[in-house]
Amino acid sequence: MLVVKSKIKDVVKNCNVAGDLADALSKKLTMMIEDACKRADENGRKTVMAKDVPFFFTCKGKASDMIVVKSKLKDVAKGYNVAGDLADALNNVAVTMVGMAEERAAGNNRKTLMAKDL
């Protein structure tokens, strides 16, 4: 699990959080790290950096709450070095995704944020 379930609830402002959200978010982040590893490899690097994370450049600002577990990043990025900025970049993407999912749930007149909103 790449995310802390209890921290997700701190990020979500106006909705309840369904039990399946943390697992779905963790799976999406795992796929993003795997994609970032491929990008680093294509660029001839063995270090995965923030710039390799998909959608990193579209996320604005820095998230105040850390929902990503830094120690788990190396488990996913096996065989690669992990740059210091990777955890923050992934966290910004995760918080942005949760915010967009919250907007989707509200747009569908629901008060519970579910995995399908990601």
C-alpha positions, 0 to 999 in steps of 0.5 A, spaced: 500 500 500 503 506 497 498 511 501 496 512 508 488 511 509 487 515 514 491 521 511 486 520 505 480 522 509 484 529 511 485 531 504 478 530 502 474 536 505 466 535 503 465 527 502 466 521 506 471 516 504 469 509 501 473 503 503 475 501 496 478 508 495 485 507 498 486 500 494 484 504 488 489 510 489 495 505 491 494 501 484 494 507 480 500 510 483 503 504 482 502 504 475 505 511 475 511 509 478 512 503 473 511 508 467 516 513 471 521 507 471 520 506 463 521 513 462 527 514 466 530 507 462 528 510 456 532 517 457 538 512 459 537 513 467 537 509 473 534 514 477 527 515 477 525 523 478 519 527 479 519 529 472 518 522 470 511 522 473 505 522 469 501 528 470 506 531 475 507 538 471 499 539 471 499 539 478 499 546 481 503 548 488 505 543 493 500 538 497 500 540 505 498 533 507 503 527 505 499 521 503 504 517 500 508 512 504 516 514 502 519 508 504 514 504 499 517 507 493 523 503 492 519 497 493 515 499 487 521 501 483 525 495 484 532 496 480 532 503 480 534 509 484 529 514 487 530 521 487 529 525 493 523 529 489 519 523 487 515 522 493 513 529 493 511 529 486 507 523 487 504 526 493 502 532 489 499 527 483 495 523 488 492 529 492 490 532 485 487 526 483 483 525 490 481 532 489 478 531 482 475 525 484 471 529 490 469 534 484 466 528 480 462 525 486 459 532 488 457 532 481 454 526 481 450 528 487 454 523 492 457 524 499 461 518 498 468 518 495 469 511 491 474 508 487 470 509 481 471 516 482 478 516 480 
